[in-house]
Amino acid sequence: MAVVRDLRVLLRFRNFRRLLAVRLLSQGADGVYQVALATYVVFSPEKQTSAASIASAMAVLLLPYSLVGPFAGVLLDRWRRRQVFLYGNLLRALLAALTAVLMLSHVPDWLFYASALCVTAVNRFVLAGLSAALPRVVDSERLVVANSLSPTAGTLAATVGGGLAFVVRIVGSDSDAVVVLVGAALYMGSALASLRLAPDLLGPDRKSARPGLRKALLGSARGLAAGVRHLASPARREAAWALTAMTLMRFCYGALTVMVLMLCRYAWSSGPDDDGLALLGLAVAASGAGFFAAAVLTPAGARRFGPGGWIAVCAGSAAILEPALGLPFKEVTTLIAAFVLGLTTQGAKIATDTLVQSSVDDGFRGRIFAVYDVLFNVAFVGAAAVAALMLPADGRSVALVITVAVTYGAVAAAMARFELH
């Protein structure tokens, strides 16, 4: 199997193995933590969840990162990335433990969201740093394959972490706080795993003396503008188009995520009990299987069509299959749709990551990937807001499914036209 052969080749790189271990533990913890938050916000028996309340929660957790993101990119191009992984994961372990205490204390919602927001904010530094560091541990010939396997392995780890959270929540304990503590332990493991990497191995390159923190923060606006100009240059136009396409596909994925949450909560179960959680767990597992399929198919697809052409193929496939599978609003067809959207979304992301990494100079990668993450969050929150306006109480909305299909089609047409020219 080609993917097994490619993984075997990559694992010969010692530092790739070590960076991958950091990613797997970190994103596995993310999966545990995110499912714990979802079950606490959406499936708690005492809460009458609506699409609007889900959108509000996403806004509280994700939108404020738009203020952090520009600073994150500039700092990632100045701080040693290994140290970001070490101290970032230690901080997240502490903050996750605090979240568990707040869950048990029945504090006001705003205090709980503030704690969760801090974990999310630190997470942006870690994920952007992992993407920016990848070219430092593999050679250029294997970068496309590494982009297929490493982020996808991280996404699968998050899926496994989510599955672990469901098991702990349903079988072992009804307490979301216990699940959060499992996530905290995994964050601690990721921090310890980062110690196996040399402090200066992952960059960034040091061509001049490192500026102080205050100077770096004050210069963040200029640095971000320089990064955007770097991306907007003619040599990197395809990467800019890919980022735009990926943002719109993230919007579609976010809207459908809210729809599935509402379907699991109300349409397919009798209440906020284990039936709805089990269905949501199956949807997460189906999407994770799609992520794995993307890792297998994307290297060949990107070679056949080019990275930009592969994005067009993924978006076009989603435009056709999403309404065909989603409009019946049945459990089985929706689970198949979750697999398809996992495959197409992750396939497009792998291609986008490759275009950005191969086009952007190392000194700019941190801030570009931070902008990438900001776009992801804003698109997801915007999608949740649109879904809140369109979704009825049980989550069945023909209009939302058609809107998403049209958006996918527009992305496919735009990318195909760009590739032809």
N, C-alpha and C positions, 0 to 999 in steps of 0.2 A: 504494500500500500504506500503510495507516494508520500502521504503526510507523515507516516511513521518513519520512512527513510529520511525525509527532510528534518524531522525532529531529532533523529539520531545524529545527523550531521551537526546540527546546531548545538546539541548537548556536549559535543566535543570541546566547545569553547567554555572553559572553566568559569569565566566571569559572566557569560550568558546564563549558565546554570544558576549562579548565585543571584543575579538580578531577577531571574525568573522566580526563584524561591521567595524573594521579597514581594514580588507582584502577586503570587498565588496566595500567600498568607494575608497580604493587605486587602486584596479584593475579595477573598473569602470572608474576611471580617466585615467588609462592606455589605456583602450579601446577607449575613446574619443580622447586622444592625438595621439595614433597610427593611427587611421583613418584620423585624420586631417593631419598628416604627409604624409600618403599614397596618399590622394587626392591632396595634394600640390605638391608632387613629381611626381606622375604618371598621374593624371588626369587634371593638369593645361593645359588650351588650348594652352598656348604659349610654352609648352614643348613637344618635340618629343621623347617620352619615348621608350627605348629599354630594352631588358632583361639585357644587359650589364650595362645600367645606373641604373636599379633597384639593380643589384648586387653591384655596386659601392656604392650606398646609404647605403645598408645593411652593407657593409664592414666598411664604415665611422662611422656608428652608433653603430655597435656591436663589431667589432674586437678589438678596443682599450680597451674594457672591459677585455680582456684577461690579460691586464697589471694590472687592478684594482682588478680582482677577487681573486688572491692569498692573497692580502692584506685584502680584504673584509672578508674572512673567519677567518683569525687570529683576526681581530678587532671584529668580531661578537662574538668570544669566550671570549672577554674581556669587551666589552661595554655592558651596560644594553640594552637589546633588546627593551624594551618599549621606551627608549630614542631614539633609532634608528628610530622607527616608528614616533615619534613626530617630531624630527628635520629633518629627511629625507623627510617627506611629506611637511613640511613647506618650505624646500629648493626647492623641486620640484614645489610647487605652484609658487614660485618666478621665477624659471627658465622657467616654462611654460608661464608665463606672458611675460617674455623677448622674448621667441620664437614668440609670437603673434606680438610683436612690430617689430621684424625683418621681419616677413612676410609682414607687412604693409609698411615697409621701402624699400623693394626691394633691400636688401643688397646682396653682393656676396654670392654664394652658400656655400662657406667654412665657413662663419660666422654663417649661419643658421644651418649647420650641427654641428658646435661646440656647439651651444646652445642645440640642440636636444641630442647630445652625453652626455652632463652633466646630463640631465634628465634621460637618460638610465642608466648611471653609478650609480646614486643614487638609481634607481629602483632595481638594483641588491642587494644592501644592504637590502632593505625592503623585497623583495620576499624571499631571503635566510633566513632572520630573522623570517618571518612568518612561514616557514616550520620548522625551528629549535625550535620555541617556542611552537608549537602545543602540544608536549608531556607534557608540563607544565600545561596545562589547562584541560586535560582529563586523565582518568585512562588508564592503559595499556590494559584492556579488550576491550575498545572502540576505541583504536587507529586506527585500520583498517577502521572502519566506519567513524571516523573523517577524515582520509585521503581520503576517498571516497567523503565525502560531502563538507569539507571545501575548499580544492583547486579547486574542481569542481565548487562550488558556486562562488569562485573568478573568475574562467574562464568564467562562465556564466555572472557574473557582468561585466567583460570586454566585453563580447559579447553585453550585453545590452547597455553598454557605447558606443560601436561602433555603435549600432543601433541609439542611441540618436544623435551621431555625424552625421550620414547619414541624419537623419530627420532635424537637424538644418541646415546642409549644403544644402540640396535640397529644403526644404520647407521654412525655416525661414531666411536663409542668404546664400549668395554665398561666404562669406568670411571664409576662413579656419582659420583666426586669431580669429574670434568670437568663433569658435568651440574649439580652443585651450584654450581660456579663460574659457569656461565651464569646461574643464578638470582641469584647475588651481583651480577653486572653489571646485571641488570634492577632490583634493589633500588637500586643506585646511580643508575640512570636516573630512578627515581621520586623520589628525594631531590632531584635536580636540577630535575625538573619542578615540584616544589612551590615553588621559588624564584620562579616566575612569579605566585604569589598574594601579595597584600599580607599582612603578618604579622598584622594585626588583623581581616582581612576575615571569617574563618570563625568568629569568636566564641571563647569565650562572651562574653555581655554583661558589662560591668564596672560593677556598681552600687555596689561598695565596693572598698576597697583589697584588693589581692591578698594573701592570707595566705602566710606562709612555708611551705616544704615540710614542716617538722616539724609545724607546726600543722595543715596540711592532712591529713597522715597520721593524726595523733592524732584528728582530727575525722571520719575516714572512716566510722566506725560510725554516728555520728549523721547524717551526710550520706546514707548508704545507707538508713538507716531512714526518713529524710524522703522519699527518692525512692520507696521502696516505698509509703509512706502516700499520696504524691501519685498513684501509679498505682492504688492501691486505692480512691480516692474514687469516688463514684457516677458522676461525669462521665466517668471513664476506665475503667469496668467492662468495656466491650467490648474495649478494648486489653488488659486483664489476661486475659480469656478467650482472646483471640487468642494471646497469649504462651504460655499453657498448652497450647493446641492445637498450636502450632508446636513446642513442646518434645517433645510426644509423637510428632509426625510426624518430627522429627529422630531420635528413638529408633528408629523403624521404619526410617528410611533408614540409620542406622548398623548395625543388625543385618543388613540386606540387603547392605551394603557388605562386611562380613566374610564373608558367605556367598559373594558373587561372587569375592572374593579367593581363597578356598579352592577354589572351582570352577575358577578359572583356573589355580591352582597345581597341582592334582592331578587333578580329574575330566576336564578338557578338554585336557590336555597330558601329555606323557610325562615331564616333569620340570621343574625350575626353569630352563628355557631360554627362547629367544625366542618359542616358541609361546605359552606362558602370558602373556608380556608383550604380545604382539600382541593376544591376546584381551582382556586387561585394557584395552589402549588403545582397542579398539573399544567396550567398555562405557563408558569415560569419554567417548568421542566421542558415543555415543548419548545419554548423560545430558546432555551439553552441548547437543545438539540440542533436548532437552526444555526446557532452560533458555531457549533462544531462543524456542521456541514459547510458553512462559509469558509472555515479554515481549510477544509479539504478541497473545495472547488475554486476558491479565489486565485491561488497561484496560476492554475491553468487558464482560468478566465481572463486574468490580467495579461497573461502572455498572448492570448488569442486576440483580445479586443483592445489591449492597452488599459492602464488603470482608469482613465476617464471613460473609455468605452464600456468597461465593466460596471462602472457606476450607472451608466445609462441602461444597461441590461438589467441590473438589479431593480432600478426604479420602475422600468417598464414592466417587469414581471410582477412587482407589487401592485401596479396600477390595474393589471388584469385580474390577478388572483384574489386581491383583498376584497373587492365587492362580491365576487363569486362565492367566496367562502364566508364572508362576514354577514351578508344580508339575511341569510336564514335565521341568524341569532340562535343557533343551536350549539350545544356544548361541543359536540364532535367537530363540526366544521370550524368553530372558533378556535379550537385547539390546533387544528391543521393550519389555520391562518396564523396563529402564534408562531408555529414552526417556520412558515414561509416568510413572515416579517422578520423573524430572528435571522434567517439566512440572508435576506436581501439587505437588511440594515447593517448587519455586521460585515457582509461582503463589501458594501459601499464604504464602510468605515475603514476597513483594511486598505482599500485602494486609496482613500483620501489620506490616511496616515503616511502611506508610501510616497505619494506625490509631495506632501508637505516636507517630509524628512529628506527626500532626495533633492528638493529644490531650494530649501532654506539653509543658509549658512549656520554653522554650529552656534555662533554667538547670538543668533536671533531665535533659535529653536524654542527656548524657554518661554519667551513672551508670545510667540506665535501659537504655541500649544495652549498657553493660558487664555488667549483670545478664543481659540477653538473651544475650550471648556465653557467660557462665558456664553458663546453663541449656543452651545448645547443646552445650557441651563435656561437661558431666555426663551429659546424655542420650546422647551418642555413646559415651562410655566405658561407661555402664551397658548400652547395647545390645550393645557388644562383649563385655562380661562374660556377658550372657545368651546370646549366640550361642556363646561358648566352652563353655557348659554344654550346649547343645542340638545343636551341629553335630558330625556324625561326621567322620572323617578326610578324606573326599572332598568335604565341604561340602553334601551332599544331605540336607536335613532338612524333611520335610513339616510337622512340628510347628512349626518356626520360621516357615515361610511362613504357616500358619494363624494363629499368634499375632499376627503382624504385620497380617494382614488384619482380625482382630477389633479390634485397636487402632485401625486406620484407621476402621473402622465406628463405634466408640465416639466418636471425635473428631467425625466427621460428624454423628452424632445429637445430641451435646452442643451443637455450634455451631448446628445447625439449630433446636434447641429454644430456644436463647438468642435467636436472631434473631426467632423467632416471638413471643417475649414482650417 
